[in-house]
Amino acid sequence: MSWLTYSQMGVAQMKKFDLLRVYKTGLTAVMSVILSFGSILNATAQDPTTITFAYWGAQGQQAEMKERWEYFLEPFRAANPDIRVETLDWTSEGYNAKLKTTLAAGVPPDVFTAPLDEVRSYMYSDFMLDLSPYVSADKIQSRPDLKEYMYEHLISPNGEFFGPIGSASSPMPTANTIYFNTSLFEESGLPNAYQLYLQDQWTWDRFLESAKKLTLQAPNGSIQRFGTDTWLSRAALWTNGVTEYDSHVAPTETYYNTPDAIEGIQFLADLGLVHGVAPYPGGPSLGMDKTTAFASERSAMITAWTGTAAALELLNLPFAWEVVPYPKNRGEYAVDLGGLHGFVVARESPNREAAIRLVTYLGSQEFLQRQAEFARDDIFRDRYIQFVANHGFLRLLAKDRVDMDRTVNEELRRVWSGQVPAGTAALAIEQRITTFLSGNPQP
């Protein structure tokens, strides 16, 4: 998707070239960082400077993440014997709360991965160090899978920049896609969903047709196997040609109360309420987490993040399965980019020189190549990279994202349970968000 496409969809115009110029003065050359400090600790004469580095990691995958980061950091440690990096293996559940607690207390890790959906909050809480006085470089890191507008998130409206953008565990952002049971598709006489996508025929209609055929009802009328589970609601908007807001960084209005958005929300609700192919509040449920439901063939399709692929691979399932983007209607194919992070230095870090050297390495091609080498055998790696590059969307990343998301979810829950139609909830969302933004402008 091009920058022009985002502009046409109503996303607020950014001063792209100014942002990139600022970013280009700030990310890569390690030597520039070193020289800007005048002198460096002599590792042979003094003890190494110890810095702490906290990274996001998935629940239950601490050992794997530890192994990855030890591999990623090998070149930095070899080139910087005067710095000792102590990694903090924090899990995704509670990561932000733990990080905010240490930041607010003034005892944060020196370097940390800042999830993009929290960066604006950290920025305006003055938790991150502005790197522009310390780092100078003549190139921006090059990532072909990331679109130019994504780099804006680590740059403030005043031109401060806080670090490179990347993924905490692999060379590709974590993406939310649809997982489908290939074997069940074949047994049901359905065309392969990924092949439909390659033929540009993976649409809402084909998705619904597949879900209906894959749903299995028990003799007593209960659902023995669901055709699908629920989507991320924002994906229904993206795939129908509309975004949630006019800007995902500094929104001034919402587009939920538009015909395309209302149609998308009602389509999702009807999967369970009308067609009976998906669980819904107050109705039939999976009775287990979605990964287990998929592995036990309780659901033929689920929506899940990239990390689920590794978890399923370890199970050695007796059936074939694949991944595919969300199907399109009047919009585009879509995947949700949930795994982008900033690599940043805490403003209160007492070890700035060492911390900035580490962050500069994390923004280098050397680091990106190191990630790629480790992840070369990741299942569906090339497919995910293709999805991210061609169909990646970012969720709301505004400063008050949590409050705005809560409002949207409160109203949508009434749609999912069948209490109100999508249009009623959409109007309520528009009214509540408009009122909220009038009193809480998003910088």
N, C-alpha and C positions, 0 to 999 in steps of 0.2 A: 504494500500500500504506500503510495507516495505522500509527500507532505501536502500536495495540492488536494489529494483526496480527503485528508483530515480537515483541511480548511473548508472544503465544500460541505462537509458534514456538520459544520458549525463549531468546530474546535477553535478556541481563541487563537488568533494569529500571534505567534511569538516572533521576536526579533532574532530570527534564526542565525543570521550571519554574525550578529553581534555576540550571541551566545557561543557560537562555535569559535569565534575569535578569542573570547575570554578563555574558553576551554583549551584552545590550542596553545595559549600561553602558560598552561598549567599542569600537564599531567606526567610526561614520561621520563625524560633523561635523568637517570640516577646521578650522574656526575654533576649536573646542575644543582641538584639538591645538596650534594656533599659540599661543593664549592661555596654555596651560599652561606654556609655556617662558619667558614674560615678555618676551623681546625676540627679534627676528629679524634676521638679517644684512641689511644694506641693500645691495641689488644694485648700486646706483649708486656706493657708497663702497668696496665690497670685491669681490674676485673671487668668483664663484659657488662654493659648496661642491659638490665632485664626489662623487657616490655611485655605486657599482656595483650593478647589478641583474642577477642571473643567472636565466634562465628555462629551463624544460624545452622542448626542441624535438625533433621527429622527425628521424631520420637522413635526409639528402638534402633536407630542406626548410628549411635554414637561411635561404636568401634570402627565402622566403615568410614565415617567422616574423619575420625582421628587419623586413620591410615591415609586418607586422601590428602589431608592438610600437611602431614609429615612429608609426603612426596612433593606437594606443591611448594613447600618452603625450603627444600634442599638447596636450590641454587642461591637463594637469598642468604641462607646461613653460611654457605661456603664463601660467598663474596663479602660477608660482613661478620667476621669472627668476633668483632667487638660488641656485637649485639646478640643477646640471648632472647629468643621468642618463646614465651610461655603461652600455649594455646589453652583456651577455656572452652570446653566442650558443652555448650549449652544447647538444650533441645528446643525445638520450635515451639512446643507448648510452654508458654510462660516466658519465652525469650524476651519479648518486648517489655513485659512487666519487670523482669529481672534487670534488664538493661536500663530502663527508666529509673528504677530505684537507685542503682549505683550512680547514674548520671546526676540525679537530683541531690544525692548525698555528697557529691564531689569526690567520689572514689571510684571512677569508672575504669574499665579496661583502657589501655592506651590507644588501642586500635580496635575497631569493631565493624561488623557488617551491619549496615543500616537498611532494613527493608524499605523499598521505595514508598510503600504506603504509610510509612512513619517518618520519612525524611523531612517533610514540611513541618511536622510537629517538632522534631528535633531542631530544625533550623531556627524556628521562631522561639524556641526555649533556650537558644544560645548554647546548645550542648556540643556542637561540632566546631572544630577549628577551621577558620578560613585559611586555606593554604596559599592564597595568592601572594602574600608577602614573603613566602619562603621558597616557593618552587617556581622555576621558569623552564619552559621547554618550547620547542618550535613545532611540535607535532601533537595531534590528538591521537589517543589509542584508536586503532582501526578494528572495528568488529562488524563484519559484513551482515551479521544477523540482527543488528540493532539499527533502528531507523534514527535519523538525525535528531528528531524531536525528543527522543528519549534522553538525550544528554542534558536537556534543560533541567532535569530534576535535581541535579547536584550543584546548580548555580542559582544564587539568590537574585531577586530583582535588582539588587545593587551591584551585581557583578562579582560577588564573592563566590568562590568555588570550593567545594569541600572534599573532592576526591574523585577517583575513577568509578565508573559504573560497571557492574559485572554480575556474575552469579557466584553464590557462596560455595558451590560444590562441583560444578562442571562448567565446560565452556559454553553451555547453552542455558538460557533462563528456564526455570521450572514452568511448564505449560500445563494448563488444564484442557484435556481433550476427552474424546469419547473412546472408551475401550469396548471392543465388541468380540463376542465369541464366534470366531470364524467357523468352527465346526458346526455350531447350531445354525448359522446362516446357510451353510451348505445343505445340512439335513432338511432345512425348511424350504429348500428350493429358491433361496433368495440370492441375488447377486451380491458379491463381496462389497462391503461398504467402502473399503479403500479403493477398489477398482472403480466404483461409481465416482468417487472423488477425483480420481485421475482422469475420468471421462467428463468431468464437470457436470455430473448428474446426481451428486449427493445433496438432495434437497430436503426440505421439511416433509414434503409428500412421501418421498422414498423412505425417509426415516420413520414416519408414522406407519407406512405400509409394513416395514420390517418389524417394528415393535408389535404390531397387531399379530403378525404371523408367529412371532417368537413367544408371545404370552401363552402360558399353558394353564388351563383351569382344571382343578381337581374335580372328581365326581361330586363332591359335596358343595361345589360352587366356589370354594376358596381359590385363591390364586396360588398355584404351585410354582410358577415361574413368571416373573415380570419380564416384559419385553425390554424395559428400560427403567432407569431410576430418574430422579429429577435433575434438571440442569442448573447451572449458575444463571440466575435470572437475567443478568446483564447480557449474557450471550444471546438471549432471544431478541434483544434490541439490536445488537451488533449485526446479527445475521439477517435482520429485516431492514437494515439501512439507516439506523438511527443510533445515536449515542445517548448515554444517560444525561450528560450535561454539555454545555457549550464549551467547557474546558475541563479536563480531568485534573488540572492543577489549581486553577483559580476560577472556579465556576461562578457565573452570575445568574444562570437560570437552568432549569431542568427541562428535559424533553420527554419525561414520562407521560405527560398528558398530550400525546400526539397520536394520530391514528396508527402509525407503524409500531410505536411502542406498545400501545394498548393491544394491538393484534398479537404481538409477540408474547406478552404476558398471558393473554387468554389462551394462546396455543399451548403454553406450558401447563396451565391449570387444567386444560381439557384432557391432557394425556392421562391423568388419573380420574378426574371427575366425570368425563364423558366417554372416553375410549377404554378406560380400565386397564391400561398397559403400564402404569407406573403407580407407585405408592403415593399416598397423600395424607395430610393430617386428618385424623378422625376416620380414616378409611383403612384399607389393607396396607400393611407395612412390610418392610423387608424382614424385620425381626432380628436384624444383625447389622454389623457395619457393612458398607457397600463392597469393600474388598473381599470380605468373607462371602458375601452374597454372590459375587461374581465367580469366585473360586469354586463355590459349591453349586454353580449353575442355578442359583435362585434368581438371578437377574442376568439376562443375555447381553445387556449393554449397561454400562455405568459411566459417569463422568468422574474423572480422577486426575491427579497431578502426575508429573513425570516420575516421581519416586515410586509410585505404585507399580510401575513396570518392573523395577528391580525386585520388589517384594513378590510379585506374581511369578517371576522367573525362578526364584528360589524354591517355590512350591512344586515345581515340576508337574504342572497341571496335565491331566490326561486329555486335554483338548487344545486346539490351536486358538490363538487370540491375536488381535492386532489393535492398532490405534488409528484414529482418523479425526480431523477437525469437526467442530460443530457444523451441521448442515446449514445451507443457506436457503433463504426465501427471496426477498427482494434486496437483500444486502449481500454480504460476502461470507465466505467461510471464516471461521473465527477460532482462535485459541486464546485463552486468558494467560497473560504473562504474569505469573505470581511470584517468580523467583529472582527478580532483579534486585540487586542490593547496591548500595554505595559502600566503598571501602573508605572509612573516614577515621580521623584522629579526634579523640575527645579533647574539647577545649581545655579541660582541667588536667590533661596529661602532664606529669612532671618530666617526661622524657620525650620532648617534642622532636628533637633532632633524629633520634632513633626511630620514633614512630613515623615520622614523615618519610624516612628512607624506606620503611616497610610498605607504606601506602603507595609510594612511587613504584616500587617493584610490582605491587598488585595491579597497577595500571599499565604494566608493560606487556609487550608482545611475548617476552620470555615466559612470563607467568601464564598467559593465555595458551601458549604452546604446551606448557607443562600440564595444564588442565586437559588439553586435548589428548595428550599422550596417555594420561591415566584413564580417560573415558573412552578410549578407542573401541573397547569391546562392549560398551553399554548397549543394551538391547534397544533397537529402534533409534539409535543416536542420530543417524543421518536423516531419518524421517522427521524427528522432532526439530532438528535444525532447519529443515525445509519449512515445516509448519510455522515456526517462530518468525523466520525471515519473511514469509509471504502472507501470514494471516494473524500475526500477533496484535492483540489489543491490550491496552493498559486500563485497569480499573480506576476508580476515583482515587486520587492521591492528594487531595486538598488537606489543608491544615486541620480542619474539623471533620475529616472523613468519618470518624467513628460516630459522631452525632448524626451526620447526614445518612450514613448507611443504616443506623438504627431506625430512623424515621421511615426510610423506604421499606425495610424489612417488616416493620410493624404493620404497615398498610398491606403489603403483599401477602402476609400470612392469612389475611382475611380472604384473599382470592384463592390461595392454595386450598383452604378448607371449604370453599364453596359458599362463604357467607355473603360475599358481594362479587359482582362482575369486575373485570379488569378496569373498565372505564371509571367506575366509582372510586376504586383505589388510586388510579392514576390522577384523578382530580384532587384527591386528598393529599397525595404526595406533592403535587405542584403547589398547592396552597401552603402546606407546612414548610416545604423547602424554601419557597419564596419569602415567607415570613422569617425563617431562620437566617437566610442570606442577607436580608435587609438589616438585620441587627448584628450579623457576624460576617462581614466581608472577608473573602478568602484572598490573601495576598499572593 
